[in-house]
Amino acid sequence: MSAAEPVAVVTGAGSGIGAATVRALGRNGYRVACFDLNEANAARVAAEAGDGHRAYRVNVGDEADVIAAFEAVAADFGRLDALATCAGVVDTTPFMEVSVETFRRVHDINVIGTFLSIREAARTMPRGSRICTIASVAGIRGGGLSGTAAYAASKGAVLALTKNAARALADRGISVNTVAPGSTRTPMIDRTIQDPVQRGRIEGLIAQGRVGEPEEIAEAIAWLLSPRASYINGSTLVADGGMVML
């Protein structure tokens, strides 16, 4: 492995958009540190992506876990140039039935996990490094698809957090942007899109008439992490097949 090869961390790398992002970055010449609570899945994705990638078991909602993981990446790779925060959970509990415990669990992963990953990555990133968070159109629309109050609120928080991080880290030469996917074929929403009524309702809201594929979202992430997006900072790239059309 060449010391000149860029290094990326992808959280939630074991499946869905995270796994697709690992593969996309691998094709673009990155060595990838694959973070996931399920280390076996992360290891499988790392191996399938080719040589030079490594898997780490990380609970992104646990501060000590995240700190230790980024320290391990610094020791193992010697550098860090990019971060994609793909780890996340969805919740479909109806508004009046959401418990505080559920709300906090969703925010611990989706918001606190994103914040901790950005903060620890920024400690060692050189100027010119790039960060891409993963929000959702639920954070723009206020839900209305499958994710409800806790999920929509958490993704709205990621949108605001991304803008704040872009301001805070600009002096360090680190750019921070977000991708807001629409409905995407991942394990997180498999149950929803397997229901023909639910799937028909969702696809009826999308101009292209279909849900997205993880690889399509990963390409947007990979572009925002690349030098080709050098003058983009604090922005939201919506990848939803034409649902919200901001």
The 8 nearest C-alpha neighbors of each residue, nearest first, counted from 0:
[[1, 51, 2, 4, 30, 50, 3, 76],
 [0, 2, 3, 4, 5, 51, 30, 76],
 [1, 3, 4, 0, 77, 5, 76, 78],
 [4, 2, 1, 5, 0, 6, 78, 29],
 [3, 5, 2, 1, 29, 6, 28, 30],
 [6, 4, 29, 80, 3, 30, 7, 79],
 [5, 7, 30, 79, 29, 80, 31, 78],
 [8, 6, 81, 31, 82, 80, 79, 32],
 [7, 9, 32, 82, 31, 33, 83, 81],
 [10, 8, 83, 33, 12, 82, 34, 84],
 [11, 9, 34, 86, 84, 85, 12, 35],
 [86, 10, 12, 35, 85, 17, 13, 34],
 [13, 11, 17, 18, 10, 33, 9, 34],
 [12, 14, 41, 40, 18, 11, 35, 44],
 [15, 13, 18, 12, 17, 16, 11, 40],
 [16, 14, 185, 17, 18, 213, 19, 186],
 [15, 17, 213, 19, 18, 20, 217, 14],
 [18, 16, 12, 20, 85, 11, 19, 15],
 [19, 17, 12, 14, 21, 20, 13, 15],
 [18, 20, 16, 22, 214, 17, 21, 217],
 [21, 19, 217, 23, 17, 22, 18, 16],
 [22, 20, 18, 24, 19, 23, 25, 17],
 [21, 23, 25, 19, 48, 20, 24, 26],
 [24, 22, 20, 26, 25, 21, 19, 27],
 [25, 23, 27, 21, 26, 29, 22, 20],
 [26, 24, 22, 29, 28, 27, 23, 21],
 [25, 27, 23, 24, 28, 22, 29, 48],
 [28, 26, 24, 25, 29, 23, 221, 22],
 [27, 29, 25, 26, 24, 4, 30, 5],
 [30, 28, 5, 25, 6, 24, 27, 31],
 [29, 31, 6, 52, 51, 7, 5, 25],
 [30, 32, 52, 7, 8, 6, 29, 33],
 [33, 31, 8, 53, 52, 54, 7, 9],
 [32, 34, 54, 12, 9, 41, 53, 31],
 [35, 33, 10, 55, 57, 12, 11, 56],
 [36, 34, 11, 37, 57, 56, 12, 38],
 [35, 37, 57, 56, 58, 38, 34, 11],
 [38, 36, 35, 39, 40, 56, 41, 13],
 [37, 39, 56, 41, 40, 35, 36, 42],
 [40, 38, 42, 41, 37, 43, 13, 54],
 [41, 39, 13, 43, 42, 38, 37, 44],
 [40, 42, 13, 38, 44, 54, 39, 43],
 [43, 41, 54, 45, 39, 40, 44, 38],
 [42, 44, 40, 46, 41, 45, 47, 39],
 [43, 45, 47, 41, 42, 46, 48, 13],
 [46, 44, 42, 48, 52, 43, 47, 53],
 [47, 45, 43, 48, 44, 49, 42, 50],
 [46, 48, 44, 49, 45, 43, 22, 42],
 [47, 49, 45, 22, 46, 44, 25, 21],
 [50, 48, 47, 46, 51, 45, 52, 25],
 [51, 49, 52, 46, 48, 45, 30, 0],
 [50, 52, 30, 0, 49, 53, 31, 45],
 [51, 53, 31, 30, 45, 50, 32, 49],
 [54, 52, 32, 45, 33, 31, 55, 51],
 [53, 55, 33, 42, 41, 32, 34, 45],
 [56, 54, 34, 33, 38, 57, 35, 53],
 [55, 57, 38, 36, 35, 34, 37, 54],
 [58, 56, 36, 35, 34, 59, 64, 55],
 [57, 59, 36, 60, 61, 64, 65, 35],
 [58, 60, 112, 61, 65, 57, 108, 64],
 [59, 61, 112, 108, 107, 58, 111, 62],
 [60, 62, 64, 59, 58, 63, 65, 112],
 [63, 61, 65, 64, 66, 60, 115, 59],
 [64, 62, 66, 65, 61, 67, 68, 58],
 [65, 63, 67, 61, 62, 66, 57, 58],
 [64, 66, 68, 62, 67, 63, 59, 69],
 [65, 67, 63, 69, 68, 64, 62, 70],
 [66, 68, 70, 64, 65, 69, 63, 71],
 [69, 67, 71, 65, 70, 66, 64, 72],
 [70, 68, 72, 71, 66, 67, 73, 65],
 [69, 71, 67, 73, 68, 72, 66, 74],
 [72, 70, 68, 74, 69, 73, 75, 67],
 [71, 73, 69, 75, 74, 70, 76, 68],
 [74, 72, 77, 70, 71, 76, 75, 78],
 [73, 75, 71, 72, 77, 76, 70, 78],
 [74, 76, 72, 73, 71, 77, 78, 70],
 [77, 75, 73, 78, 72, 74, 6, 79],
 [78, 76, 73, 74, 75, 72, 79, 2],
 [79, 77, 76, 73, 6, 80, 124, 123],
 [80, 78, 6, 124, 7, 81, 123, 5],
 [81, 79, 128, 6, 7, 124, 5, 129],
 [82, 80, 7, 129, 130, 128, 79, 224],
 [81, 83, 130, 8, 7, 9, 131, 84],
 [84, 82, 9, 131, 132, 85, 130, 8],
 [83, 85, 132, 10, 86, 9, 133, 113],
 [84, 86, 11, 17, 10, 133, 83, 87],
 [11, 87, 85, 10, 84, 109, 17, 88],
 [88, 86, 109, 108, 85, 89, 11, 105],
 [87, 89, 105, 109, 90, 108, 187, 86],
 [88, 90, 150, 146, 187, 91, 87, 105],
 [91, 89, 146, 150, 92, 147, 149, 88],
 [90, 92, 146, 147, 145, 93, 89, 150],
 [91, 93, 97, 90, 96, 94, 147, 148],
 [94, 92, 96, 95, 91, 97, 147, 148],
 [95, 93, 96, 97, 148, 92, 147, 149],
 [94, 96, 93, 97, 92, 98, 148, 147],
 [95, 97, 93, 94, 92, 98, 99, 101],
 [98, 96, 94, 92, 95, 93, 101, 99],
 [99, 97, 101, 100, 96, 102, 95, 103],
 [98, 100, 102, 101, 103, 97, 104, 149],
 [99, 101, 103, 98, 102, 104, 97, 105],
 [102, 100, 104, 98, 99, 103, 105, 97],
 [101, 103, 99, 149, 105, 100, 104, 106],
 [102, 104, 106, 100, 101, 105, 107, 99],
 [105, 103, 101, 107, 106, 102, 100, 108],
 [104, 106, 102, 103, 107, 108, 109, 101],
 [107, 105, 110, 103, 109, 108, 104, 153],
 [108, 106, 111, 104, 60, 105, 103, 110],
 [109, 107, 112, 60, 106, 105, 87, 110],
 [108, 110, 87, 106, 112, 107, 105, 113],
 [111, 109, 106, 113, 112, 108, 107, 157],
 [112, 110, 107, 114, 113, 108, 60, 115],
 [113, 111, 59, 60, 108, 115, 110, 114],
 [112, 114, 110, 116, 111, 115, 84, 109],
 [113, 115, 111, 117, 116, 112, 118, 110],
 [116, 114, 118, 112, 117, 113, 111, 119],
 [115, 117, 113, 119, 114, 118, 120, 112],
 [118, 116, 114, 120, 115, 119, 121, 113],
 [117, 119, 115, 121, 116, 120, 114, 122],
 [118, 120, 122, 116, 121, 117, 115, 66],
 [119, 121, 117, 122, 118, 116, 123, 124],
 [120, 122, 124, 118, 119, 123, 117, 173],
 [123, 121, 119, 120, 124, 118, 117, 125],
 [122, 124, 121, 120, 125, 79, 78, 119],
 [123, 125, 121, 79, 80, 122, 128, 120],
 [126, 124, 128, 127, 123, 80, 172, 173],
 [127, 125, 172, 128, 173, 171, 124, 80],
 [126, 128, 172, 173, 125, 129, 174, 80],
 [127, 129, 80, 173, 126, 81, 125, 124],
 [128, 130, 174, 81, 224, 173, 175, 80],
 [131, 129, 175, 82, 81, 83, 174, 224],
 [132, 130, 83, 176, 177, 175, 82, 220],
 [133, 131, 177, 84, 83, 176, 134, 178],
 [134, 132, 178, 177, 85, 84, 179, 131],
 [133, 135, 179, 154, 157, 178, 158, 132],
 [136, 134, 179, 180, 137, 138, 154, 181],
 [135, 137, 139, 138, 181, 179, 140, 180],
 [138, 136, 142, 151, 135, 140, 141, 139],
 [137, 139, 155, 154, 151, 136, 141, 135],
 [140, 138, 136, 137, 141, 155, 135, 142],
 [141, 139, 137, 142, 138, 136, 143, 243],
 [142, 140, 137, 138, 151, 139, 143, 152],
 [143, 141, 137, 151, 147, 140, 146, 144],
 [142, 144, 145, 141, 147, 146, 137, 140],
 [145, 143, 142, 146, 201, 137, 147, 182],
 [146, 144, 91, 147, 143, 191, 142, 188],
 [147, 145, 91, 150, 90, 142, 89, 144],
 [146, 148, 91, 142, 150, 151, 149, 145],
 [149, 147, 151, 150, 94, 152, 142, 146],
 [150, 148, 102, 152, 151, 147, 153, 105],
 [149, 151, 153, 146, 152, 148, 147, 90],
 [150, 152, 138, 137, 142, 154, 148, 141],
 [151, 153, 155, 149, 150, 154, 148, 156],
 [154, 152, 156, 150, 155, 151, 106, 110],
 [155, 153, 138, 157, 134, 156, 151, 152],
 [156, 154, 138, 152, 158, 157, 153, 151],
 [155, 157, 153, 159, 154, 158, 160, 152],
 [158, 156, 154, 160, 155, 159, 134, 161],
 [157, 159, 155, 161, 156, 160, 134, 154],
 [160, 158, 156, 162, 161, 157, 163, 155],
 [161, 159, 157, 163, 162, 158, 156, 164],
 [160, 162, 164, 158, 159, 163, 157, 165],
 [163, 161, 233, 165, 159, 164, 160, 166],
 [162, 164, 160, 166, 165, 161, 167, 159],
 [165, 163, 167, 161, 166, 162, 168, 160],
 [166, 164, 175, 162, 233, 163, 168, 167],
 [165, 167, 163, 164, 169, 168, 162, 233],
 [166, 168, 164, 165, 169, 163, 170, 171],
 [169, 167, 171, 170, 165, 173, 166, 164],
 [168, 170, 172, 171, 166, 173, 167, 165],
 [171, 169, 172, 168, 167, 173, 166, 126],
 [170, 172, 168, 169, 173, 126, 125, 167],
 [171, 173, 126, 169, 170, 127, 174, 168],
 [174, 172, 128, 169, 168, 171, 129, 127],
 [173, 175, 129, 232, 165, 130, 169, 172],
 [176, 174, 130, 165, 232, 233, 131, 129],
 [177, 175, 233, 131, 234, 232, 235, 161],
 [176, 178, 132, 235, 131, 133, 236, 234],
 [177, 179, 236, 133, 235, 237, 134, 180],
 [180, 178, 135, 134, 237, 136, 238, 133],
 [181, 179, 238, 135, 239, 237, 136, 178],
 [180, 182, 239, 136, 183, 238, 135, 179],
 [183, 181, 210, 211, 180, 239, 184, 201],
 [184, 182, 211, 210, 212, 185, 181, 213],
 [183, 185, 212, 211, 213, 210, 189, 188],
 [186, 184, 15, 187, 188, 183, 189, 213],
 [187, 185, 189, 188, 15, 184, 14, 190],
 [186, 188, 185, 189, 89, 88, 190, 15],
 [187, 189, 191, 190, 186, 185, 192, 184],
 [190, 188, 186, 192, 191, 187, 193, 185],
 [189, 191, 193, 188, 192, 194, 187, 186],
 [192, 190, 188, 189, 193, 194, 197, 198],
 [191, 193, 198, 194, 189, 190, 197, 188],
 [192, 194, 190, 191, 195, 189, 198, 197],
 [193, 195, 192, 197, 196, 191, 198, 190],
 [196, 194, 198, 197, 199, 193, 192, 200],
 [197, 195, 199, 198, 194, 200, 192, 201],
 [198, 196, 200, 194, 199, 195, 191, 201],
 [197, 199, 192, 195, 201, 200, 196, 194],
 [198, 200, 196, 202, 197, 201, 195, 203],
 [199, 201, 197, 203, 198, 202, 196, 204],
 [202, 200, 198, 203, 204, 199, 197, 144],
 [203, 201, 208, 209, 205, 199, 204, 200],
 [202, 204, 200, 201, 205, 199, 208, 206],
 [205, 203, 202, 201, 242, 206, 200, 208],
 [206, 204, 242, 208, 202, 207, 241, 203],
 [205, 207, 241, 208, 242, 240, 204, 203],
 [206, 208, 240, 205, 209, 241, 202, 210],
 [209, 207, 202, 205, 206, 203, 210, 204],
 [210, 208, 202, 207, 211, 205, 240, 206],
 [209, 211, 183, 182, 202, 184, 212, 208],
 [212, 210, 183, 184, 182, 209, 213, 215],
 [211, 213, 184, 214, 215, 183, 210, 216],
 [214, 212, 16, 216, 215, 19, 15, 217],
 [213, 215, 217, 19, 212, 216, 218, 16],
 [216, 214, 218, 212, 213, 217, 211, 219],
 [215, 217, 219, 213, 218, 214, 220, 238],
 [218, 216, 20, 214, 220, 219, 215, 19],
 [219, 217, 221, 215, 220, 216, 222, 214],
 [220, 218, 222, 216, 217, 221, 223, 215],
 [221, 219, 217, 223, 218, 222, 224, 216],
 [222, 220, 218, 224, 219, 223, 217, 24],
 [221, 223, 225, 219, 224, 220, 218, 228],
 [224, 222, 220, 228, 225, 221, 219, 131],
 [225, 223, 221, 129, 222, 220, 81, 130],
 [224, 226, 222, 227, 223, 228, 221, 229],
 [227, 225, 229, 228, 224, 223, 222, 127],
 [228, 226, 225, 229, 222, 223, 224, 230],
 [229, 227, 226, 223, 231, 230, 225, 222],
 [228, 230, 226, 227, 231, 225, 174, 232],
 [231, 229, 228, 232, 227, 174, 226, 223],
 [232, 230, 228, 229, 234, 233, 174, 176],
 [233, 231, 174, 234, 175, 176, 165, 230],
 [232, 234, 162, 176, 165, 175, 161, 231],
 [235, 233, 176, 232, 177, 236, 231, 162],
 [234, 236, 177, 178, 176, 237, 179, 233],
 [237, 235, 178, 179, 177, 238, 234, 219],
 [236, 238, 179, 178, 180, 239, 235, 136],
 [239, 237, 180, 179, 181, 240, 236, 216],
 [238, 240, 181, 180, 241, 242, 237, 182],
 [241, 239, 207, 205, 242, 206, 238, 211],
 [242, 240, 206, 239, 205, 244, 243, 207],
 [241, 243, 205, 239, 244, 204, 240, 206],
 [242, 244, 245, 241, 136, 239, 140, 139],
 [245, 243, 241, 242, 237, 239, 240, 206],
 [244, 243, 237, 242, 241, 139, 236, 235]]
